[in-house]
Amino acid sequence: MSLLDRHLAFLQALRDAGLPVALSEGLDAVRAIEALGLHERETLRAAYSATLLTRQSHRPSFDQVFDLYWPAVVGDGYSETKSTTEGGPDGAFRLGLPEDPAHPEHPTPLDDGPQALADFREALATAMALGDPDALAVLAREGVQRFGRIRGRGPGEQRWSAYNVSNRVSPGELVAKALAGIGMSDPDEDPSLRRLVEAQARAFEDLVEAEVRRRAAEVRGPQHVARHTVRQAVEQIDFGSARRADLELMRREVQPLARRLATRLNREQHQRHRGPLDFRRTVRASMSSGGVPLETHHRPRRPGRPDLVVLCDVSGSVAGFAGFTLMLVFALREQFNRVRAFTFVDEVHEVTDRFVPGADPATVLADLAASARHASLWGRTSYGRAFTRFAEQHPDALTPRTNLLVLGDARSNHGDLALPVFRDLVHAARHTWWLNPEHVRNWDTGDSAASEYGRIAAMVECRNLTQLAEFVHDLA
Amino acid sequence: MTSPWFESPADAEKRLGAVGYLADTATATTAYLAGALEKPLLVEGPAGVGKTELAKAVARATGAGLVRLQCYEGLDEARALYEWNYKKQLLRIQAAGDQAWDETHDDIFTDEFLLTRPLLTAIRREEPTVLLIDEVDKTDVEVEGLLLEILSDFQVTIPELGTVEAVRRPLVVLTSNATRELSEAIKRRCLFLHIDYPDSEREREIVLSQVPEVEDELAGQLVEVVSRLRALDLRKSPSIAESVDWARTLVALGTGTLDEAAIAQTLGVVLKHHSDHERALKELKLRTR
């Protein structure tokens, strides 16, 4: 594979990962590399990131793909690295030796016995306590090699597993040990310090995953690995398939997103401040110019901030999605006159008071999850029952100035849909939208009643933060 | 004509360091590329990490003049590009007396009556110039369109005068706090650099270089506390500017070591929100005395 092929394959992999890389940007990258030369990997990374990236949220995907296509080391990477456990007690470590090029697939396996594990964990705890990124990287490489081996499907095929490594090394449990190493006997003595060390543990796990991807790319080619493992940018990740770490990232993204939306909405309101023509004033003003209306006068626009009622399904599968949507809506409180929120499974429960200004989003989300208990009677989602109960209990919630927002996947366990009740609700409200966190192609499959409800109220697909932002923008 | 900018990334790092801006590899490389490829540089990042300072440092390091356009909501062509000095034009017309209109007309649309604003100034300068377009995310979409023409061709068309082309391409630095998404067209024309909070080693160096009076050990403690604060979920994480301010405050108060009492007393320099303040006190296990 020539350098140019590699470059083009790299661009293609970035596009596959969802980064918009234009042709001109690819050309710029080539020019930048020409100007810089290929002496150093980090310079190459800087050249690519400067020319190809357009927003920071794409950076994690970019780094993953870059590491696959321009790996720091090849194979076991012995000749370049020094392990921190060099010269271990039993002398079985073959560190510092170059790999036998004749059998790259069968290097002598490193010792992964209990003694080696104990030594390794010791070294890792020290590295975590010191917060030394280089040591962590070396340890991650060694850890994958030592504890991450699994047998591949084909004969002699070698595979690696990040799960095996974190299972055996379990860096999360090392936090207390690392803290004790820097003279803190009680792990809860200083939460901020503990948080730093925990971040180190997470960093180690990320490094292990990156290392496993690199090894996999050597066996199966970077294209294959990039297609299957590179995570999308956080605003593109489906609510349904988000991992815990992604949820954390999304949670952090909600506030800035809300701020960005709020400024945009504010500005647009400024721009549209001219209302309909004030005929009377225009004619009177035209007197001074002999009856020619040189300047038109307009009525001020009536400031119409809508009320908002949010009804959201908090049954297991869609709870995460509903939480994010609620948080975003509440972050945009200034854009609405009044916001009320209700959660339901088969019973309706008001949660408006959970959203106090300045509250910690994490606690709010946990609270919401807990409130699912109040919202469920038998624990089986029933949209029909929920709508009926809502109409009975809160008949005053919907007025002609209210926008109604329903969040849910419209999966009602084949129960009664109570379509007439829902039609009445929609009729009582000014506008109604239904946000569905499922892909359109899954609507109406199984017990989904998407099109039945969709005929009554506009149903919108909303699977990730981008779609959510677009929707809220249109709403306010 | 030799390029007035940097010769290599290492050169960029060295010369920026010499004028008091400690750049990391990515920043130095991108600053070099901006000069070498003659492309505008879009710098994003949290407030107070030295985005504007980068442009100033590049100007200082290369001996180029700095032209600054501060963006704000409602910025228009007349403020950003050029304007005709109509008062002076009126005077000229009145003074013309019985001169023919054609002559007067030719007279009043000359350089003499042109008020150049930052963008045009930067394009017409013959010396090396760094054009800093600060907080570009604050402008309206129309100004972005205006920038588009200038950033891609470095030329301005004035109907009465004709097209003014750049004698020498200025090095353009745009900064943005990402409160609004810039259009893809602008981003595509620019090199992109995200400056984040620095690692503790670099931050300590920055504090030491900005506040030479502070002692080495104190700077280390300070940077450590700041990095712990950043790990918290705060409304506004402290940035480099705040670290430097903090160091200055501690020096002014004559504090030798950063103990609990000293932190509790001066935390207001670093954290600007009340809720952040309380949270930090709780998390750092400090008691207000």
Interface residues (C-beta under 8 A of the other chain):
Chain A: P20 A22 S24 E25 D28 R31 A32 A35 L36 E42 T43 R45 A46 A47 S49 A50 T51 L53 T54 R55 Q56 R59 E189 D190 P191 S192 L193 R195 L196 A199 R252 P256 R259 R260 T263 R264 R267 G358 D360 A362
Chain B: P9 T25 A26 T29 T30 Y32 L33 A36 L37 K39 E44 E73 D140 A178 T179 R180 E181 E184 K187 R188 L191 F192 L193 H194 S227 R228 L229 A231 L232 D233 R235 S275 E283 L284 K285
